[in-house]
Amino acid sequence: MRKINVGLLGCGTVGTGVAKILIENKDVIRSRVGADLNLKYVADIEMQRDRGIRFDDGVFINDAYKVVDDPDIDIIIEMIGGEGVAKDLILRAIDNGKQVVTANKALLAVHGNAIFKAAMEQGVDLAFEASVGGCMPIIKSLRESLVGNHIKSMAGILNGTCNYILSRSTDDGSSFEAVLAEAQKKGFTEADPTLDIEGVDTAHKLAILTSLAYGMEINFKDIYIEGIANIAPMDIDFAGQFGYKIKLLAISKDVGNAVDARVHPTMIPFDNPLSSVGGVLNAITISGDAIGNMMLYGYGAGMMPTASAVVGDIVDLARNLLTGSSGRVPLLSYQMNNISKIPVIPVDEITTHYYFRFSALDRPGVLSKISGILGDYEISIKSVHQKGRKTKGFVPIVMLTHLAKEAGVKKALSKIFNLDVVSDKPVLIRIEDENQED
């Protein structure tokens, strides 16, 4: 039976899970692949940390370059993360003619165009299922299962940390700060959660998905990003009264000669299947001309769910090696000569429904001033709700709008903020509701 040698770079949380599966499930993998996947090297700079795995002598080393330069290694698994040494090692592995597996969404979102080009030119495969959605097979679905579809749109919950925070705040009204501290204590987020809560991690994943869905170069820099730090329990409560939940959504739509791609807190109705996705789970809905609507759902992070996706990629590449079929599936779903620079429309050009909350003086004429400014910018109000007084002299005024253009909304809210009868910066949350009338 053929032996396929594998080298693992990075043995942190997910890397450890990959090693565990390759070692503990070696027999079942062999029976399914028809080859022996041999974990020849594991490279990590932390040599002494106990990972709960017993490696054979000589397997665990601290020199990643020795692994990528070993002529007997067939597949390199990059689990280091980041955009520094990981990029150098992947490009060196590609240059050495090795197949590569990575879960590094930040690297692919920022440098993916160059990395995929290098892999194509060298004639090697690069698999990256675990870079988006953990164990959800979204990459395989877009690259293989849905190739007969024009993808119309996608909307996803792609960050477990943000989903946990918003879910807990929805369930019991806890503040953002309290739930974030709880998530850190439970290990649901990194020591520095900035990339999660500011939406950057979600945008990295969306950049990859939009490329696969629409045949465009990866374009992370033009995606609009807004995080969840400013979502207050009051807004979550109001959303529930109107029949909505607030989720941090990655939204992507084919709008003809451009793509609408953005990440921000979004109100979605209770009957949207994404509204029921709670805790650290991820989910994504996809709309295609042939399939209609479909949804994938599962754990988007964690040692074993993510490691499972990585091992699935390793097996795919092993099967390609056994059949001599490298390059059978285009790396970015489309043939390279059919990938183009499709622009991402600026967020100011989008048109959607909005939720506004103003903290205004409780006296006659205030509402008419606010409504007048909104009217000046062609923003039509669907409903107005004035709630009980929260702070001395000021009350929250909540409005839902009909379709409005983002550019006008921002100008109007800026003007309203400058009114002497408004105390705080107005709150804006976009609404995605297919059932809402224009």
Buried (B, 14 or more C-beta within 10 A) or exposed (E): EEEBBBBBBBBBBBBBBBBBBBBEBBEEBEEEBEBBBBBBBBBBEEEEEEBEBEBEEEBBBEEBBEBBBBEEBBBBBBBBBEBEBBBEBBBBBBEBEBBBBBBBBBBBBBBBBEBBBBBBEBEBBBBBBBBBBBBBBBBBBBBEEBEEBEBBBBBBBBBBBBBBBBBBBBEEEBEBEBBBEBBBEEEBBEEEBEBBBBBBBBBBBBBBBBBBBBBBBBBBEBBBBBBBBEBBBBBBEBBBEBBBBBBBBBBBBBBEEBBBBBBBBBBBBEEBEBBEBBEBBBBBBBBBEEBEEBBBBBBBBBBBBBBBBBBBBBBBBBBBBEEEEBEEBBBBBBEEEEBEEBEBBBBEEBEBBBBBBBBBBEEEEBBEBBBEBBEEBEBEBBEEEBBEEEEEEBBBBBBBBBBBBBBBBBBBBEBBEEBEBBBEEBBBBBBBBEEBEE
